[in-house]
Amino acid sequence: MPSPEEKREEPDAASGLTHVPGLDGLRGLAALYVLLFHCWLLTFPGFPDNSGPSWLGWLMYGRLAVVLFLVLSGFSLAISAARKSWQLGSLAGFLRRRAWRILPPYWAALVFSLVVAWSVVPASHFGPPSGKSILVYGLVAQDVYTAPTPNGAFWSIGVEAELYLAFPVLLLIRRRLGALVLVTGVTLMVVARGLLASDALPVEGVNGLTPNLAPVFVAGLVGAGVVVAPEKVRRLPWHWLAALAALPVLCLVVIKGSIWTVDHYFWMDLAVVPAMTLLLVAVSTGKPDFLTKLLSTRAVRGLGNFSYSLYLIHLPIIMIVVRKVAPHYVSPGLPTFGFTLVVGLPASVLGAWLFSEVFEMPFKRNRSWKFMLEEGRSRWNGTRPTLSRPIHHGQPEKN
């Protein structure tokens, strides 16, 4: 790793996450929840009905963790811009940094997922990945074109990529017209689209994804303004406001049940976003104390550091455990779920860490192939790198 005295890159609109303790930890916990959701989903059939024990029902809402990823993405990308009067800087530089940070691990995970889907266990009941799958997913165009998926978790990467392209425009609107106009305009367009849908209940896969999730990303972008807010604003009880905003959504989920909730994800995404945004604002201001301490622990911070890799490759691993390994040792249902937690969860976390060391961390530490090669030569020779400089990008998504 570079020494402290070495010159570092200046933060830009794609960086600055490390200046807000706790956000990486939140991302790590969200990725872990998505992993647990898939353990549950592959073990108990009948989703969105809960065919498992009622006490495991809280694991059914993996989609909402992805919503949190998108709020986090908008928030972390906008932090540095907020500190520079909502200026992006170089558009080409921003897009290059996003591609450099996101695409290499994604493409490596795509190859891994294709190999698993073709040779071990199918990724979807729609059939094995095809040549079209390679083209569509290789170009990160899965939100625009349909093809058999190599990895069911990849849908959100396509959404995030499109939101990255929209980010400069959203930032311009925020700077010229203000936060209220940005949030209201984007949200009203999405609400109108939902109300005009043929069945009035648009769901994932029926009416597209990115337009429906744009307000989620925008909410995070606007929430990042707290980093430049006056101290009296930062001292507000944001954590209590987040809890207050979450209460109606939680009550609705409990009263209506899982089937209704999943069928209405289009609207639930919008309903839960205020609470999530307020939570990020609270964490960025150091509240609540118990949560910020948890997010600062070494384990949670470490998990957040490679959460992108965990999101990318955990599902093929869990599918191998549930469909190929578990049937030889345990019976279906709860025993399979327990077996998956004991075997699949650590295998996913360890596998993601190893994957990140090869395909993610080098791209986080270095800003170009030149610096990466210099770091590799230095490590090989046992000397200190002279060119390598860290790049402080936030992770997607999960993105």
Order of alpha helices (4+ residues) and beta strands (2+ residues): alpha-alpha-alpha-alpha-alpha-alpha-alpha-alpha-alpha-alpha-alpha-alpha-alpha-alpha-alpha-alpha-alpha-alpha
